[in-house]
Amino acid sequence: MGVISNGTTLLDAGALDNGIATGAMTLIKTLTASSSATLSFVNGASNVVLDGTYKQYVFKFIDIHAATSSAHLTVNFRDGGTAYDATKTTSVFNTYHDEADNADPVAYSAGGDLAQSTGIANLAPDLGVDNDQATSGELTIFDPANTTFVKHFTSRISVGHVQPASVDFFTAGYCNVTAAIDAVQFKMDSGNIDSGTIKMYGIK
């Protein structure tokens, strides 16, 4: 027996209808850095899909290691054409605790936010380059194929800070464009991504 709500079939013979959002994550693409200037997830290339197939896309950062001390991991978005320059407004804050137990602030990062900027957005600041320092976390972009509303994104990353310290870094914002976001690019603001993996998932 089926379960129907407002004319929409939700369950049929005990199974969820294939049009119902389930929250399941589908791995779409994995990119691995090796002294890489950029890691780009591009619509239509290498079987990567950044379109209306999914309402959310999640990027998982696994053991990202910078080649240059104090570099920042950044992101930018493409809204058609070839340039990664979508207009963005963001807000940034972090919690911080160093290994010497000398500092434990929670702070708004005024120098890391953007106001209607086409430049790169900071996701993780001042990365260390020691062998035991790496950075991991995730970024989510919501409904990038939407051509009516702005495209929101959020990020939370555990930073292997140069101090050394643990930094929990939060970035949230939106691409203030009505055009679809069709590609996402990650890079350091200085030097290369020495090593690490970024996985892209779609969520229905």
Sequence and secondary structure as in RCSB ss.txt:
>XXXX:A:sequence
MGVISNGTTLLDAGALDNGIATGAMTLIKTLTASSSATLSFVNGASNVVLDGTYKQYVFKFIDIHAATSSAHLTV
NFRDGGTAYDATKTTSVFNTYHDEADNADPVAYSAGGDLAQSTGIANLAPDLGVDNDQATSGELTIFDPANTTFV
KHFTSRISVGHVQPASVDFFTAGYCNVTAAIDAVQFKMDSGNIDSGTIKMYGIK
>XXXX:A:secstr
  EEETTEEEEETTEE TTS    EEEEEEEEEEEES EEEETTSTT   STT SEEEEEEEEEEESSTTEEEEE
EEE SSS     EEEEEEEEEEETTS    EEE GGG  SSB S EEEEEEE  STT  EEEEEEEE TT SSS 
EEEEEEEEEEETTTEEEEEEEEEEE  SS   EEEEEESSS EEEEEEEEEEE 
